Amino acid sequence: MKAISIPQPFAFEILSGLKTIEVRPLDTLHRGDLLVCSAGKPAFSTEEMEEMEDEYGCTFQYGQALCVVNLADVRPAAKGDEEEALLDEIDPEAYSWVLEDVRPVLPFPVKGKQGLFEVDDRLITPSPFRYDETVVVKGGTLALEFGIDFSGWHGRASEILLTEDGEQRVHVMWDSVSLKNMPLTAIEQCVKGGFDWTGVLLRLDEIERAEPRDTWDDVQAAIEAIEEGNPALFEE
């Protein structure tokens, strides 16, 4: 499959559906499936990248295959492409690559190259979950260190990460109902340990698809209510 290497955070923005136009200096005749890989180096400083990870609630992966998209069109960049490209201004000499139908893949290391390059199809395995898809934790999924049984908790699938042991984990961001029912002692353990309490890393076989029961606004409201109700825990 044809592949392209894109620096973070832009590769994540494509994976998450935030960025639907990739502005490139060159045209291409290729259309159809395109494997999006994250480059080995970020686009911005370490401090800026950490701030963006906090903003997006993610951990940027470098040098990894992330998703397959449909390269639906390539045309001269035009005024009005800024919003979909997540840019302040458009270079009129550049080209807008229009991306559709984002399909996450199970990540694997990729050494990026300039322009388009080939990746063996046999390495590409579609993820069973789309980004932002609602999921529920299967029965018997325990977090022993926190004394929590996650069975029946709902959330949304985010990025799939490779652990240091090469195992795949999916980041599940809890929905508002699960957040409201989370024991305060577990939140305290996460905050004091420097862990994200709004989500968890799980194995792919520990979750399954479910129907959504809230919106992202509900999630944000739940997080804000918990933080405002426990100021001493969240003070800088």
C-alpha positions as a Markdown table, in Angstrom:
| # | Residue | x | y | z |
|---|---|---|---|---|
| 1 | Met | 0.0 | 0.0 | 0.0 |
| 2 | Lys | 1.1 | 3.5 | -0.6 |
| 3 | Ala | 2.1 | 5.3 | 2.6 |
| 4 | Ile | 3.0 | 8.8 | 3.7 |
| 5 | Ser | 5.0 | 9.9 | 6.8 |
| 6 | Ile | 3.5 | 12.9 | 8.6 |
| 7 | Pro | 4.9 | 14.6 | 11.7 |
| 8 | Gln | 3.0 | 14.7 | 15.0 |
| 9 | Pro | 0.6 | 16.3 | 16.0 |
| 10 | Phe | -0.7 | 16.4 | 12.4 |
| 11 | Ala | -0.7 | 12.5 | 12.0 |
| 12 | Phe | -2.9 | 12.3 | 15.2 |
| 13 | Glu | -5.2 | 15.0 | 14.0 |
| 14 | Ile | -5.8 | 12.9 | 10.8 |
| 15 | Leu | -6.3 | 9.8 | 12.8 |
| 16 | Ser | -8.9 | 11.5 | 15.1 |
| 17 | Gly | -10.7 | 13.1 | 12.2 |
| 18 | Leu | -9.9 | 16.6 | 13.2 |
| 19 | Lys | -7.8 | 17.2 | 10.1 |
| 20 | Thr | -9.4 | 16.3 | 6.8 |
| 21 | Ile | -7.1 | 18.1 | 4.4 |
| 22 | Glu | -3.3 | 17.6 | 4.3 |
| 23 | Val | -1.5 | 20.5 | 2.6 |
| 24 | Arg | 1.5 | 19.3 | 0.7 |
| 25 | Pro | 4.0 | 21.1 | -1.6 |
| 26 | Leu | 3.6 | 18.6 | -4.4 |
| 27 | Asp | 0.8 | 17.0 | -6.4 |
| 28 | Thr | 0.3 | 13.2 | -6.8 |
| 29 | Leu | -1.6 | 11.0 | -9.2 |
| 30 | His | -2.4 | 8.5 | -6.5 |
| 31 | Arg | -6.0 | 8.1 | -5.3 |
| 32 | Gly | -7.5 | 5.6 | -3.0 |
| 33 | Asp | -6.2 | 3.9 | 0.1 |
| 34 | Leu | -3.2 | 5.6 | 1.8 |
| 35 | Leu | -1.4 | 4.5 | 5.0 |
| 36 | Val | -0.8 | 7.4 | 7.3 |
| 37 | Cys | 2.3 | 7.0 | 9.4 |
| 38 | Ser | 3.7 | 9.3 | 12.1 |
| 39 | Ala | 7.2 | 10.6 | 11.5 |
| 40 | Gly | 10.0 | 9.9 | 13.9 |
| 41 | Lys | 10.4 | 13.6 | 14.9 |
| 42 | Pro | 7.7 | 16.0 | 16.1 |
| 43 | Ala | 6.8 | 19.3 | 14.3 |
| 44 | Phe | 7.2 | 21.4 | 17.5 |
| 45 | Ser | 9.3 | 21.6 | 20.7 |
| 46 | Thr | 9.0 | 19.1 | 23.5 |
| 47 | Glu | 7.1 | 21.6 | 25.7 |
| 48 | Glu | 4.6 | 22.4 | 22.9 |
| 49 | Met | 4.0 | 18.8 | 22.1 |
| 50 | Glu | 3.3 | 18.0 | 25.8 |
| 51 | Glu | 0.9 | 20.8 | 25.9 |
| 52 | Met | -0.9 | 19.4 | 22.9 |
| 53 | Glu | -1.0 | 16.0 | 24.4 |
| 54 | Asp | -2.8 | 17.5 | 27.4 |
| 55 | Glu | -5.2 | 19.3 | 25.2 |
| 56 | Tyr | -6.0 | 16.3 | 23.1 |
| 57 | Gly | -5.9 | 13.8 | 25.9 |
| 58 | Cys | -3.5 | 11.5 | 24.0 |
| 59 | Thr | 0.0 | 10.2 | 23.8 |
| 60 | Phe | 1.7 | 11.0 | 20.5 |
| 61 | Gln | 3.2 | 7.9 | 18.8 |
| 62 | Tyr | 6.3 | 8.4 | 16.6 |
| 63 | Gly | 7.5 | 6.2 | 13.7 |
| 64 | Gln | 4.3 | 4.2 | 13.7 |
| 65 | Ala | 1.6 | 3.2 | 11.2 |
| 66 | Leu | -1.7 | 4.8 | 12.5 |
| 67 | Cys | -4.5 | 4.6 | 10.0 |
| 68 | Val | -5.6 | 4.1 | 6.4 |
| 69 | Val | -7.5 | 6.9 | 4.7 |
| 70 | Asn | -9.0 | 7.4 | 1.3 |
| 71 | Leu | -7.2 | 10.0 | -0.7 |
| 72 | Ala | -10.3 | 11.2 | -2.4 |
| 73 | Asp | -8.9 | 14.2 | -4.3 |
| 74 | Val | -5.7 | 16.3 | -4.8 |
| 75 | Arg | -6.2 | 19.9 | -6.0 |
| 76 | Pro | -4.5 | 23.3 | -5.8 |
| 77 | Ala | -4.9 | 24.7 | -2.3 |
| 78 | Ala | -7.5 | 27.4 | -2.1 |
| 79 | Lys | -8.8 | 29.9 | 0.4 |
| 80 | Gly | -11.4 | 28.2 | 2.6 |
| 81 | Asp | -9.2 | 25.1 | 3.1 |
| 82 | Glu | -7.8 | 26.5 | 6.4 |
| 83 | Glu | -10.4 | 25.1 | 8.7 |
| 84 | Glu | -10.2 | 21.5 | 7.4 |
| 85 | Ala | -6.4 | 21.7 | 7.2 |
| 86 | Leu | -6.1 | 23.2 | 10.7 |
| 87 | Leu | -4.0 | 26.0 | 9.4 |
| 88 | Asp | -4.1 | 29.8 | 9.9 |
| 89 | Glu | -3.3 | 30.4 | 6.3 |
| 90 | Ile | -3.0 | 28.5 | 3.0 |
| 91 | Asp | 0.1 | 28.6 | 0.7 |
| 92 | Pro | -1.5 | 29.3 | -2.7 |
| 93 | Glu | 1.4 | 27.3 | -4.4 |
| 94 | Ala | 0.6 | 24.1 | -2.4 |
| 95 | Tyr | -1.8 | 21.3 | -2.9 |
| 96 | Ser | -4.7 | 20.2 | -0.8 |
| 97 | Trp | -4.9 | 16.4 | -0.3 |
| 98 | Val | -8.5 | 15.6 | 0.6 |
| 99 | Leu | -8.7 | 12.7 | 3.1 |
| 100 | Glu | -11.9 | 10.6 | 3.8 |
| 101 | Asp | -12.9 | 7.4 | 5.6 |
| 102 | Val | -10.3 | 7.2 | 8.3 |
| 103 | Arg | -9.7 | 3.6 | 9.4 |
| 104 | Pro | -7.3 | 3.0 | 12.4 |
| 105 | Val | -4.8 | 0.1 | 12.1 |
| 106 | Leu | -3.0 | -1.9 | 14.7 |
| 107 | Pro | 0.2 | 0.2 | 15.0 |
| 108 | Phe | 3.6 | -1.1 | 13.9 |
| 109 | Pro | 7.0 | 0.6 | 13.4 |
| 110 | Val | 7.5 | 2.3 | 10.1 |
| 111 | Lys | 10.7 | 4.1 | 8.9 |
| 112 | Gly | 9.3 | 7.1 | 7.0 |
| 113 | Lys | 10.6 | 8.4 | 3.7 |
| 114 | Gln | 10.2 | 11.5 | 1.6 |
| 115 | Gly | 7.0 | 11.5 | -0.5 |
| 116 | Leu | 4.9 | 8.4 | -1.0 |
| 117 | Phe | 6.5 | 5.0 | -0.3 |
| 118 | Glu | 5.4 | 1.4 | -0.2 |
| 119 | Val | 4.5 | -0.6 | 2.9 |
| 120 | Asp | 3.8 | -4.4 | 2.7 |
| 121 | Asp | 0.1 | -5.0 | 2.9 |
| 122 | Arg | 0.7 | -8.0 | 5.1 |
| 123 | Leu | 1.8 | -5.7 | 7.9 |
| 124 | Ile | -1.5 | -3.8 | 7.9 |
| 125 | Thr | -4.2 | -5.0 | 10.2 |
| 126 | Pro | -7.4 | -2.9 | 10.6 |
| 127 | Ser | -8.3 | -2.0 | 14.2 |
| 128 | Pro | -11.5 | -3.6 | 15.4 |
| 129 | Phe | -12.5 | -0.1 | 16.7 |
| 130 | Arg | -12.8 | 3.3 | 15.0 |
| 131 | Tyr | -11.5 | 6.3 | 16.7 |
| 132 | Asp | -14.1 | 7.8 | 19.1 |
| 133 | Glu | -16.3 | 4.7 | 18.8 |
| 134 | Thr | -18.3 | 3.9 | 21.9 |
| 135 | Val | -17.2 | 0.8 | 23.7 |
| 136 | Val | -18.1 | -1.1 | 26.9 |
| 137 | Val | -15.6 | -3.1 | 29.1 |
| 138 | Lys | -16.2 | -6.8 | 29.2 |
| 139 | Gly | -16.9 | -8.7 | 32.4 |
| 140 | Gly | -14.0 | -9.7 | 34.6 |
| 141 | Thr | -11.8 | -6.8 | 33.7 |
| 142 | Leu | -10.1 | -5.7 | 36.9 |
| 143 | Ala | -7.7 | -3.0 | 37.9 |
| 144 | Leu | -6.2 | -4.7 | 41.0 |
| 145 | Glu | -3.9 | -1.8 | 41.9 |
| 146 | Phe | -7.0 | 0.5 | 42.3 |
| 147 | Gly | -9.4 | -2.1 | 43.6 |
| 148 | Ile | -11.8 | -1.5 | 40.7 |
| 149 | Asp | -13.9 | -3.8 | 38.6 |
| 150 | Phe | -14.2 | -2.1 | 35.2 |
| 151 | Ser | -16.9 | -4.5 | 34.0 |
| 152 | Gly | -19.7 | -2.6 | 32.3 |
| 153 | Trp | -17.9 | 0.8 | 32.2 |
| 154 | His | -18.5 | 2.7 | 29.0 |
| 155 | Gly | -16.1 | 5.0 | 27.1 |
| 156 | Arg | -14.8 | 5.9 | 23.7 |
| 157 | Ala | -11.9 | 4.2 | 21.9 |
| 158 | Ser | -9.0 | 6.5 | 21.3 |
| 159 | Glu | -5.6 | 5.7 | 19.9 |
| 160 | Ile | -4.0 | 2.3 | 20.0 |
| 161 | Leu | -0.5 | 2.3 | 21.7 |
| 162 | Leu | 2.4 | -0.1 | 21.6 |
| 163 | Thr | 3.8 | -0.9 | 25.1 |
| 164 | Glu | 7.5 | -1.3 | 25.7 |
| 165 | Asp | 6.9 | -5.0 | 25.5 |
| 166 | Gly | 5.4 | -4.6 | 22.0 |
| 167 | Glu | 1.8 | -5.3 | 23.2 |
| 168 | Gln | -1.1 | -3.3 | 21.9 |
| 169 | Arg | -3.3 | -1.4 | 24.2 |
| 170 | Val | -6.3 | 0.8 | 23.3 |
| 171 | His | -6.8 | 4.1 | 25.2 |
| 172 | Val | -10.4 | 4.2 | 26.4 |
| 173 | Met | -11.7 | 7.6 | 27.5 |
| 174 | Trp | -14.5 | 7.2 | 30.0 |
| 175 | Asp | -18.0 | 8.5 | 29.3 |
| 176 | Ser | -19.7 | 10.9 | 31.7 |
| 177 | Val | -21.7 | 8.1 | 33.5 |
| 178 | Ser | -18.6 | 6.1 | 34.3 |
| 179 | Leu | -16.7 | 9.2 | 35.4 |
| 180 | Lys | -19.5 | 10.2 | 37.8 |
| 181 | Asn | -19.5 | 6.6 | 39.3 |
| 182 | Met | -15.7 | 6.5 | 39.7 |
| 183 | Pro | -14.6 | 6.1 | 43.3 |
| 184 | Leu | -12.9 | 9.2 | 44.6 |
| 185 | Thr | -10.1 | 7.0 | 46.1 |
| 186 | Ala | -9.3 | 5.8 | 42.6 |
| 187 | Ile | -9.1 | 9.4 | 41.3 |
| 188 | Glu | -6.9 | 10.3 | 44.2 |
| 189 | Gln | -4.5 | 7.4 | 43.4 |
| 190 | Cys | -4.3 | 8.4 | 39.7 |
| 191 | Val | -3.7 | 12.1 | 40.5 |
| 192 | Lys | -1.1 | 11.5 | 43.1 |
| 193 | Gly | 0.6 | 8.9 | 40.8 |
| 194 | Gly | 0.6 | 11.2 | 37.8 |
| 195 | Phe | -1.8 | 9.0 | 35.9 |
| 196 | Asp | -4.7 | 10.1 | 33.7 |
| 197 | Trp | -8.0 | 9.4 | 35.6 |
| 198 | Thr | -10.3 | 10.2 | 32.7 |
| 199 | Gly | -9.3 | 7.1 | 30.8 |
| 200 | Val | -7.5 | 3.8 | 30.9 |
| 201 | Leu | -5.3 | 1.5 | 28.7 |
| 202 | Leu | -7.0 | -1.8 | 28.0 |
| 203 | Arg | -6.3 | -4.8 | 25.8 |
| 204 | Leu | -8.4 | -5.0 | 22.6 |
| 205 | Asp | -10.1 | -8.1 | 23.7 |
| 206 | Glu | -11.3 | -6.5 | 27.0 |
| 207 | Ile | -13.8 | -4.2 | 25.2 |
| 208 | Glu | -16.6 | -4.4 | 22.7 |
| 209 | Arg | -18.8 | -2.0 | 20.8 |
| 210 | Ala | -21.7 | -0.3 | 22.6 |
| 211 | Glu | -24.3 | 2.3 | 22.0 |
| 212 | Pro | -23.4 | 5.9 | 23.0 |
| 213 | Arg | -25.1 | 7.2 | 26.1 |
| 214 | Asp | -23.8 | 10.8 | 26.3 |
| 215 | Thr | -22.0 | 13.5 | 24.3 |
| 216 | Trp | -18.5 | 15.0 | 24.6 |
| 217 | Asp | -20.1 | 18.0 | 26.3 |
| 218 | Asp | -21.4 | 15.7 | 29.0 |
| 219 | Val | -17.9 | 14.2 | 29.5 |
| 220 | Gln | -16.4 | 17.7 | 29.8 |
| 221 | Ala | -19.1 | 18.7 | 32.3 |
| 222 | Ala | -18.5 | 15.6 | 34.4 |
| 223 | Ile | -14.8 | 16.2 | 34.5 |
| 224 | Glu | -15.3 | 19.9 | 35.5 |
| 225 | Ala | -17.8 | 18.9 | 38.2 |
| 226 | Ile | -15.3 | 16.4 | 39.7 |
| 227 | Glu | -12.4 | 18.9 | 39.6 |
| 228 | Glu | -14.5 | 21.8 | 41.0 |
| 229 | Gly | -15.9 | 19.5 | 43.8 |
| 230 | Asn | -12.4 | 18.5 | 44.9 |
| 231 | Pro | -10.2 | 21.6 | 44.6 |
| 232 | Ala | -7.6 | 20.4 | 47.1 |
| 233 | Leu | -6.9 | 17.3 | 45.0 |
| 234 | Phe | -6.5 | 19.2 | 41.7 |
| 235 | Glu | -4.7 | 22.4 | 42.8 |
| 236 | Glu | -1.4 | 23.0 | 41.1 |
